[in-house]
Amino acid sequence: MGIIVESKCTNCGFNKRLAFGGGRHNHNVNNPVPALDEQTGSLESPNYYEHKDNPRYSFYTDSKLKSNTEKDQNLNWGNLYLSPTNNYCPSCQTYNLMFWSNIFTD
Protein backbone atom coordinates (compact mmCIF):
# COMPACT_ATOMS: atom_id res chain seq x y z
CA MET A 1 0.00 0.00 0.00
CA GLY A 2 1.43 3.37 -1.01
CA ILE A 3 1.03 6.69 0.74
CA ILE A 4 0.24 10.19 -0.44
CA VAL A 5 2.35 12.48 1.72
CA GLU A 6 1.96 16.18 2.28
CA SER A 7 5.03 18.35 2.63
CA LYS A 8 5.26 21.83 4.09
CA CYS A 9 8.11 24.11 5.06
CA THR A 10 7.64 25.81 8.42
CA ASN A 11 10.03 28.57 7.33
CA CYS A 12 8.70 29.71 3.93
CA GLY A 13 5.34 27.92 3.57
CA PHE A 14 6.34 25.85 0.51
CA ASN A 15 4.05 22.81 0.20
CA LYS A 16 3.50 19.91 -2.16
CA ARG A 17 1.60 16.61 -2.26
CA LEU A 18 3.72 13.60 -3.26
CA ALA A 19 3.44 9.84 -3.76
CA PHE A 20 5.49 7.50 -1.56
CA GLY A 21 5.53 3.76 -2.26
CA GLY A 22 3.84 1.55 -4.79
CA GLY A 23 0.34 0.13 -4.85
CA ARG A 24 -0.79 -3.46 -4.43
CA HIS A 25 -0.73 -4.24 -8.14
CA ASN A 26 2.48 -2.51 -9.20
CA HIS A 27 4.75 -2.25 -6.14
CA ASN A 28 7.37 -4.55 -7.70
CA VAL A 29 7.97 -2.17 -10.62
CA ASN A 30 6.75 1.25 -9.40
CA ASN A 31 7.95 2.83 -6.18
CA PRO A 32 7.59 6.62 -6.18
CA VAL A 33 9.73 8.27 -3.50
CA PRO A 34 10.01 12.00 -2.72
CA ALA A 35 13.23 13.40 -4.17
CA LEU A 36 14.96 16.63 -5.06
CA ASP A 37 15.61 17.00 -8.78
CA GLU A 38 19.16 18.35 -8.73
CA GLN A 39 18.82 19.83 -12.23
CA THR A 40 15.63 21.81 -11.69
CA GLY A 41 15.58 22.17 -7.89
CA SER A 42 12.01 20.83 -7.79
CA LEU A 43 10.47 18.34 -5.39
CA GLU A 44 9.21 15.24 -7.24
CA SER A 45 8.38 11.55 -6.73
CA PRO A 46 10.36 9.61 -9.35
CA ASN A 47 10.30 5.81 -9.45
CA TYR A 48 12.99 4.73 -6.98
CA TYR A 49 13.61 1.45 -8.80
CA GLU A 50 14.48 3.29 -12.02
CA HIS A 51 16.34 6.28 -10.56
CA LYS A 52 17.99 5.23 -7.27
CA ASP A 53 21.47 5.42 -8.86
CA ASN A 54 20.69 8.44 -11.07
CA PRO A 55 22.73 11.47 -9.91
CA ARG A 56 19.92 13.74 -11.07
CA TYR A 57 17.85 12.79 -8.00
CA SER A 58 18.59 13.04 -4.30
CA PHE A 59 15.99 11.04 -2.39
CA TYR A 60 14.55 12.22 0.90
CA THR A 61 15.07 8.70 2.24
CA ASP A 62 18.84 9.35 2.16
CA SER A 63 20.65 11.29 4.89
CA LYS A 64 21.79 14.05 2.48
CA LEU A 65 18.44 15.89 2.70
CA LYS A 66 17.83 15.43 6.43
CA SER A 67 19.33 17.41 9.28
CA ASN A 68 18.34 14.62 11.66
CA THR A 69 19.90 11.41 10.34
CA GLU A 70 18.37 9.07 12.92
CA LYS A 71 16.10 6.47 11.32
CA ASP A 72 12.60 7.72 12.01
CA GLN A 73 10.05 5.04 11.32
CA ASN A 74 6.97 7.25 11.32
CA LEU A 75 6.82 7.30 7.50
CA ASN A 76 8.17 4.25 5.75
CA TRP A 77 7.60 2.06 2.73
CA GLY A 78 9.52 -1.19 3.03
CA ASN A 79 13.03 -0.26 4.16
CA LEU A 80 12.78 3.35 2.95
CA TYR A 81 12.16 5.96 5.64
CA LEU A 82 11.07 9.59 5.44
CA SER A 83 11.83 11.80 8.39
CA PRO A 84 8.70 13.75 9.39
CA THR A 85 10.70 16.88 10.30
CA ASN A 86 13.94 18.72 9.55
CA ASN A 87 14.16 17.96 5.83
CA TYR A 88 15.74 20.18 3.17
CA CYS A 89 13.33 22.69 1.61
CA PRO A 90 14.00 23.31 -2.11
CA SER A 91 12.36 26.72 -1.90
CA CYS A 92 14.25 28.43 0.94
CA GLN A 93 17.21 26.02 1.29
CA THR A 94 16.68 25.44 5.03
CA TYR A 95 15.99 22.18 6.90
CA ASN A 96 12.40 23.03 7.85
CA LEU A 97 10.42 20.79 5.47
CA MET A 98 7.94 18.43 7.12
CA PHE A 99 6.31 15.28 5.70
CA TRP A 100 3.16 13.58 6.96
CA SER A 101 0.89 10.89 5.58
CA ASN A 102 -2.39 12.04 4.13
CA ILE A 103 -3.96 9.22 2.12
CA PHE A 104 -3.17 5.53 1.73
CA THR A 105 -3.33 4.21 -1.84
CA ASP A 106 -3.74 0.71 -3.17
OpenMM code with the backbone's topology and positions (N, CA, C; nanometers):
from openmm import Vec3, app, unit

residues = "MET GLY ILE ILE VAL GLU SER LYS CYS THR ASN CYS GLY PHE ASN LYS ARG LEU ALA PHE GLY GLY GLY ARG HIS ASN HIS ASN VAL ASN ASN PRO VAL PRO ALA LEU ASP GLU GLN THR GLY SER LEU GLU SER PRO ASN TYR TYR GLU HIS LYS ASP ASN PRO ARG TYR SER PHE TYR THR ASP SER LYS LEU LYS SER ASN THR GLU LYS ASP GLN ASN LEU ASN TRP GLY ASN LEU TYR LEU SER PRO THR ASN ASN TYR CYS PRO SER CYS GLN THR TYR ASN LEU MET PHE TRP SER ASN ILE PHE THR ASP".split()
positions = [
    Vec3(0.0840, -0.1177, 0.0000),
    Vec3(0.0000, 0.0000, 0.0000),
    Vec3(0.0885, 0.1239, 0.0000),
    Vec3(0.0671, 0.2127, -0.0938),
    Vec3(0.1426, 0.3372, -0.1008),
    Vec3(0.0795, 0.4450, -0.0151),
    Vec3(0.1473, 0.5567, -0.0081),
    Vec3(0.1028, 0.6686, 0.0739),
    Vec3(0.1109, 0.7964, -0.0099),
    Vec3(0.0127, 0.8824, 0.0057),
    Vec3(0.0238, 1.0192, -0.0439),
    Vec3(0.0694, 1.1006, 0.0761),
    Vec3(0.1841, 1.1664, 0.0628),
    Vec3(0.2353, 1.2476, 0.1724),
    Vec3(0.2219, 1.3950, 0.1373),
    Vec3(0.1973, 1.4721, 0.2394),
    Vec3(0.1964, 1.6175, 0.2277),
    Vec3(0.3316, 1.6670, 0.2765),
    Vec3(0.3808, 1.7722, 0.2155),
    Vec3(0.5035, 1.8349, 0.2631),
    Vec3(0.4761, 1.9834, 0.2824),
    Vec3(0.5395, 2.0397, 0.3856),
    Vec3(0.5258, 2.1827, 0.4092),
    Vec3(0.6486, 2.2330, 0.4838),
    Vec3(0.6987, 2.3471, 0.4389),
    Vec3(0.8109, 2.4107, 0.5057),
    Vec3(0.7579, 2.5074, 0.6114),
    Vec3(0.8064, 2.4915, 0.7335),
    Vec3(0.7638, 2.5807, 0.8416),
    Vec3(0.8324, 2.7166, 0.8348),
    Vec3(0.9331, 2.7293, 0.7480),
    Vec3(1.0032, 2.8565, 0.7327),
    Vec3(0.9398, 2.9442, 0.6248),
    Vec3(0.9173, 2.8878, 0.5052),
    Vec3(0.8699, 2.9709, 0.3931),
    Vec3(0.7282, 2.9374, 0.3459),
    Vec3(0.6692, 2.8282, 0.3949),
    Vec3(0.5337, 2.7921, 0.3567),
    Vec3(0.5230, 2.7049, 0.2322),
    Vec3(0.6366, 2.6732, 0.1678),
    Vec3(0.6338, 2.5853, 0.0509),
    Vec3(0.5590, 2.4574, 0.0868),
    Vec3(0.4748, 2.4079, -0.0056),
    Vec3(0.4050, 2.2813, 0.0196),
    Vec3(0.3821, 2.2068, -0.1110),
    Vec3(0.3744, 2.0748, -0.0990),
    Vec3(0.3502, 1.9910, -0.2155),
    Vec3(0.3006, 1.8548, -0.1698),
    Vec3(0.2107, 1.7967, -0.2484),
    Vec3(0.1599, 1.6612, -0.2256),
    Vec3(0.2392, 1.5659, -0.3143),
    Vec3(0.2843, 1.4533, -0.2560),
    Vec3(0.3717, 1.3597, -0.3259),
    Vec3(0.3319, 1.2152, -0.2996),
    Vec3(0.3651, 1.1277, -0.3932),
    Vec3(0.3441, 0.9839, -0.3755),
    Vec3(0.4658, 0.9235, -0.3067),
    Vec3(0.4408, 0.8221, -0.2241),
    Vec3(0.5485, 0.7498, -0.1558),
    Vec3(0.5103, 0.6026, -0.1490),
    Vec3(0.5791, 0.5199, -0.2256),
    Vec3(0.5534, 0.3758, -0.2256),
    Vec3(0.4535, 0.3331, -0.3309),
    Vec3(0.4683, 0.2093, -0.3736),
    Vec3(0.3837, 0.1548, -0.4787),
    Vec3(0.2537, 0.0966, -0.4269),
    Vec3(0.1633, 0.0719, -0.5184),
    Vec3(0.0343, 0.0130, -0.4848),
    Vec3(0.0385, -0.1391, -0.4881),
    Vec3(-0.0693, -0.2003, -0.4520),
    Vec3(-0.0788, -0.3458, -0.4428),
    Vec3(-0.0463, -0.4147, -0.5746),
    Vec3(-0.0886, -0.3577, -0.6854),
    Vec3(-0.0734, -0.4243, -0.8142),
    Vec3(0.0574, -0.3927, -0.8866),
    Vec3(0.1275, -0.2883, -0.8445),
    Vec3(0.2478, -0.2514, -0.9200),
    Vec3(0.3703, -0.2242, -0.8320),
    Vec3(0.3663, -0.2606, -0.7052),
    Vec3(0.4749, -0.2254, -0.6136),
    Vec3(0.6100, -0.2881, -0.6497),
    Vec3(0.6107, -0.3927, -0.7305),
    Vec3(0.7370, -0.4548, -0.7699),
    Vec3(0.8086, -0.3782, -0.8809),
    Vec3(0.7367, -0.2913, -0.9510),
    Vec3(0.7967, -0.2165, -1.0620),
    Vec3(0.7848, -0.0650, -1.0462),
    Vec3(0.6960, -0.0191, -0.9575),
    Vec3(0.6752, 0.1245, -0.9398),
    Vec3(0.6811, 0.1594, -0.7917),
    Vec3(0.7779, 0.2418, -0.7563),
    Vec3(0.7954, 0.2832, -0.6180),
    Vec3(0.8303, 0.4323, -0.6141),
    Vec3(0.7295, 0.5197, -0.6240),
    Vec3(0.7592, 0.6622, -0.6181),
    Vec3(0.8075, 0.7027, -0.4787),
    Vec3(0.9136, 0.7816, -0.4767),
    Vec3(0.9727, 0.8266, -0.3501),
    Vec3(1.0061, 0.9757, -0.3639),
    Vec3(0.9682, 1.0577, -0.2650),
    Vec3(1.0011, 1.2002, -0.2717),
    Vec3(1.1515, 1.2227, -0.2904),
    Vec3(1.1836, 1.3123, -0.3841),
    Vec3(1.3231, 1.3399, -0.4170),
    Vec3(1.3384, 1.4836, -0.4644),
    Vec3(1.4599, 1.5328, -0.4517),
    Vec3(1.4965, 1.6628, -0.5057),
    Vec3(1.5581, 1.6399, -0.6427),
    Vec3(1.5027, 1.7041, -0.7449),
    Vec3(1.5613, 1.7001, -0.8783),
    Vec3(1.6759, 1.8004, -0.8777),
    Vec3(1.7975, 1.7504, -0.8836),
    Vec3(1.9162, 1.8355, -0.8729),
    Vec3(1.9317, 1.9301, -0.9914),
    Vec3(1.8718, 1.8970, -1.1055),
    Vec3(1.8821, 1.9833, -1.2230),
    Vec3(1.7856, 2.1004, -1.2174),
    Vec3(1.6645, 2.0757, -1.1691),
    Vec3(1.5627, 2.1807, -1.1686),
    Vec3(1.5393, 2.2409, -1.0298),
    Vec3(1.5823, 2.1717, -0.9245),
    Vec3(1.5578, 2.2171, -0.7885),
    Vec3(1.4166, 2.1899, -0.7407),
    Vec3(1.3408, 2.1093, -0.8157),
    Vec3(1.2012, 2.0834, -0.7793),
    Vec3(1.1883, 1.9554, -0.6967),
    Vec3(1.0815, 1.9499, -0.6205),
    Vec3(1.0470, 1.8343, -0.5393),
    Vec3(0.9561, 1.7450, -0.6221),
    Vec3(0.9944, 1.6185, -0.6397),
    Vec3(0.9213, 1.5240, -0.7241),
    Vec3(0.9135, 1.3883, -0.6558),
    Vec3(0.8440, 1.2936, -0.7197),
    Vec3(0.8385, 1.1551, -0.6730),
    Vec3(0.8720, 1.0600, -0.7875),
    Vec3(0.9996, 1.0533, -0.8280),
    Vec3(1.0358, 0.9605, -0.9350),
    Vec3(1.0336, 0.8158, -0.8852),
    Vec3(1.0285, 0.7237, -0.9784),
    Vec3(1.0297, 0.5812, -0.9454),
    Vec3(1.1685, 0.5450, -0.8902),
    Vec3(1.1732, 0.5059, -0.7648),
    Vec3(1.2991, 0.4732, -0.6978),
    Vec3(1.3722, 0.3589, -0.7680),
    Vec3(1.2983, 0.2587, -0.8135),
    Vec3(1.3612, 0.1446, -0.8802),
    Vec3(1.4377, 0.1885, -1.0052),
    Vec3(1.3849, 0.2834, -1.0781),
    Vec3(1.4481, 0.3288, -1.2018),
    Vec3(1.5564, 0.4342, -1.1793),
    Vec3(1.5466, 0.5110, -1.0711),
    Vec3(1.6340, 0.6276, -1.0561),
    Vec3(1.7208, 0.6284, -0.9305),
    Vec3(1.7245, 0.5199, -0.8541),
    Vec3(1.7986, 0.5229, -0.7273),
    Vec3(1.9479, 0.5505, -0.7458),
    Vec3(2.0049, 0.5166, -0.8604),
    Vec3(2.1465, 0.5423, -0.8862),
    Vec3(2.1684, 0.6594, -0.9820),
    Vec3(2.0617, 0.7312, -1.0141),
    Vec3(2.0691, 0.8441, -1.1065),
    Vec3(2.1127, 0.9687, -1.0293),
    Vec3(2.2269, 1.0293, -1.0655),
    Vec3(2.2733, 1.1468, -0.9910),
    Vec3(2.1816, 1.2689, -1.0038),
    Vec3(2.0865, 1.2625, -1.0936),
    Vec3(1.9922, 1.3740, -1.1074),
    Vec3(1.9044, 1.3882, -0.9832),
    Vec3(1.8770, 1.2756, -0.9140),
    Vec3(1.7848, 1.2793, -0.7997),
    Vec3(1.8554, 1.2511, -0.6682),
    Vec3(1.8206, 1.3305, -0.5683),
    Vec3(1.8586, 1.3037, -0.4297),
    Vec3(1.7293, 1.2708, -0.3562),
    Vec3(1.7220, 1.1499, -0.3032),
    Vec3(1.5985, 1.1042, -0.2392),
    Vec3(1.5941, 1.1458, -0.0924),
    Vec3(1.4750, 1.1812, -0.0481),
    Vec3(1.4550, 1.2222, 0.0904),
    Vec3(1.4655, 1.1060, 0.1878),
    Vec3(1.4824, 0.9848, 0.1386),
    Vec3(1.5065, 0.8698, 0.2240),
    Vec3(1.6548, 0.8567, 0.2565),
    Vec3(1.7404, 0.9340, 0.1897),
    Vec3(1.8843, 0.9351, 0.2163),
    Vec3(1.9176, 1.0463, 0.3156),
    Vec3(2.0289, 1.0329, 0.3837),
    Vec3(2.0647, 1.1294, 0.4888),
    Vec3(2.1020, 1.2675, 0.4345),
    Vec3(2.1356, 1.2783, 0.3068),
    Vec3(2.1793, 1.4054, 0.2485),
    Vec3(2.0778, 1.5185, 0.2674),
    Vec3(1.9487, 1.4872, 0.2639),
    Vec3(1.8442, 1.5894, 0.2698),
    Vec3(1.7778, 1.6007, 0.4069),
    Vec3(1.8380, 1.5385, 0.5076),
    Vec3(1.7833, 1.5428, 0.6433),
    Vec3(1.8848, 1.6053, 0.7370),
    Vec3(1.8396, 1.6915, 0.8269),
    Vec3(1.9325, 1.7413, 0.9278),
    Vec3(1.9384, 1.6455, 1.0461),
    Vec3(1.8370, 1.5649, 1.0628),
    Vec3(1.8339, 1.4623, 1.1660),
    Vec3(1.8493, 1.3283, 1.0944),
    Vec3(1.9633, 1.2630, 1.1103),
    Vec3(1.9901, 1.1411, 1.0345),
    Vec3(1.9494, 1.0137, 1.1072),
    Vec3(1.8871, 1.0255, 1.2240),
    Vec3(1.8368, 0.9068, 1.2915),
    Vec3(1.7231, 0.8471, 1.2098),
    Vec3(1.7169, 0.7146, 1.2059),
    Vec3(1.6100, 0.6475, 1.1316),
    Vec3(1.4783, 0.6700, 1.2048),
    Vec3(1.3905, 0.7431, 1.1437),
    Vec3(1.2603, 0.7721, 1.2010),
    Vec3(1.1586, 0.6876, 1.1271),
    Vec3(1.0927, 0.5992, 1.1971),
    Vec3(1.0047, 0.5037, 1.1325),
    Vec3(0.8597, 0.5495, 1.1240),
    Vec3(0.8348, 0.6769, 1.1411),
    Vec3(0.6973, 0.7246, 1.1317),
    Vec3(0.6421, 0.7168, 0.9904),
    Vec3(0.7250, 0.7388, 0.8898),
    Vec3(0.6823, 0.7295, 0.7503),
    Vec3(0.7777, 0.6357, 0.6783),
    Vec3(0.7302, 0.5165, 0.6456),
    Vec3(0.8168, 0.4246, 0.5746),
    Vec3(0.7383, 0.3463, 0.4711),
    Vec3(0.8112, 0.2989, 0.3721),
    Vec3(0.7596, 0.2057, 0.2735),
    Vec3(0.8704, 0.1038, 0.2540),
    Vec3(0.8465, -0.0176, 0.3035),
    Vec3(0.9517, -0.1186, 0.3034),
    Vec3(1.0659, -0.0712, 0.3916),
    Vec3(1.1869, -0.0705, 0.3378),
    Vec3(1.3034, -0.0261, 0.4156),
    Vec3(1.3441, 0.1174, 0.3835),
    Vec3(1.2536, 0.1938, 0.3250),
    Vec3(1.2779, 0.3346, 0.2948),
    Vec3(1.2028, 0.4208, 0.3957),
    Vec3(1.2734, 0.5148, 0.4569),
    Vec3(1.2165, 0.5961, 0.5640),
    Vec3(1.2234, 0.7445, 0.5309),
    Vec3(1.1117, 0.8127, 0.5531),
    Vec3(1.1071, 0.9586, 0.5439),
    Vec3(1.1040, 1.0150, 0.6851),
    Vec3(1.1869, 1.1118, 0.7104),
    Vec3(1.1830, 1.1801, 0.8391),
    Vec3(1.0681, 1.2803, 0.8369),
    Vec3(0.9829, 1.2816, 0.9380),
    Vec3(0.8703, 1.3755, 0.9386),
    Vec3(0.9121, 1.5223, 0.9505),
    Vec3(1.0273, 1.5496, 1.0085),
    Vec3(1.0698, 1.6876, 1.0304),
    Vec3(1.2154, 1.7074, 0.9876),
    Vec3(1.2539, 1.8331, 0.9779),
    Vec3(1.3940, 1.8722, 0.9545),
    Vec3(1.4512, 1.8227, 0.8224),
    Vec3(1.3712, 1.8314, 0.7163),
    Vec3(1.4158, 1.7959, 0.5827),
    Vec3(1.4476, 1.9220, 0.5034),
    Vec3(1.5309, 1.9062, 0.4007),
    Vec3(1.5737, 2.0180, 0.3167),
    Vec3(1.4559, 2.0725, 0.2351),
    Vec3(1.4373, 2.2033, 0.2393),
    Vec3(1.3332, 2.2689, 0.1606),
    Vec3(1.3951, 2.3230, 0.0314),
    Vec3(1.3434, 2.2820, -0.0858),
    Vec3(1.3995, 2.3309, -0.2114),
    Vec3(1.3688, 2.4781, -0.2388),
    Vec3(1.2737, 2.5336, -0.1673),
    Vec3(1.2358, 2.6722, -0.1897),
    Vec3(1.3258, 2.7704, -0.1149),
    Vec3(1.3464, 2.7477, 0.0143),
    Vec3(1.4248, 2.8427, 0.0944),
    Vec3(1.5605, 2.7879, 0.1379),
    Vec3(1.5923, 2.6656, 0.0998),
    Vec3(1.7206, 2.6016, 0.1286),
    Vec3(1.7524, 2.5909, 0.2783),
    Vec3(1.6485, 2.5704, 0.3610),
    Vec3(1.6678, 2.5435, 0.5033),
    Vec3(1.6204, 2.4010, 0.5317),
    Vec3(1.6426, 2.3532, 0.6514),
    Vec3(1.5989, 2.2184, 0.6900),
    Vec3(1.4724, 2.2277, 0.7753),
    Vec3(1.3677, 2.2833, 0.7155),
    Vec3(1.2404, 2.3030, 0.7853),
    Vec3(1.1232, 2.2361, 0.7147),
    Vec3(1.1497, 2.1459, 0.6205),
    Vec3(1.0423, 2.0791, 0.5473),
    Vec3(0.9909, 1.9603, 0.6279),
    Vec3(0.8599, 1.9530, 0.6395),
    Vec3(0.7942, 1.8434, 0.7119),
    Vec3(0.7214, 1.7530, 0.6128),
    Vec3(0.7122, 1.6243, 0.6451),
    Vec3(0.6309, 1.5276, 0.5703),
    Vec3(0.5331, 1.4614, 0.6658),
    Vec3(0.4104, 1.4381, 0.6193),
    Vec3(0.3155, 1.3583, 0.6964),
    Vec3(0.2240, 1.2852, 0.5993),
    Vec3(0.1761, 1.1701, 0.6444),
    Vec3(0.0891, 1.0892, 0.5578),
    Vec3(-0.0490, 1.1511, 0.5518),
    Vec3(-0.1081, 1.1453, 0.4338),
    Vec3(-0.2386, 1.2042, 0.4133),
    Vec3(-0.3402, 1.0978, 0.3703),
    Vec3(-0.3045, 1.0204, 0.2688),
    Vec3(-0.3963, 0.9222, 0.2118),
    Vec3(-0.3185, 0.7945, 0.1835),
    Vec3(-0.3774, 0.6803, 0.2108),
    Vec3(-0.3173, 0.5529, 0.1727),
    Vec3(-0.3755, 0.5126, 0.0382),
    Vec3(-0.2890, 0.4614, -0.0501),
    Vec3(-0.3331, 0.4209, -0.1843),
    Vec3(-0.3152, 0.2711, -0.2001),
    Vec3(-0.3834, 0.2154, -0.2955),
    Vec3(-0.3735, 0.0715, -0.3172),
    Vec3(-0.3397, 0.0434, -0.4572),
] * unit.nanometer
topology = app.Topology()
chain = topology.addChain("A")
for resn in residues:
    res = topology.addResidue(resn, chain)
    for name in ("N", "CA", "C"):
        topology.addAtom(name, app.Element.getBySymbol(name[0]), res)
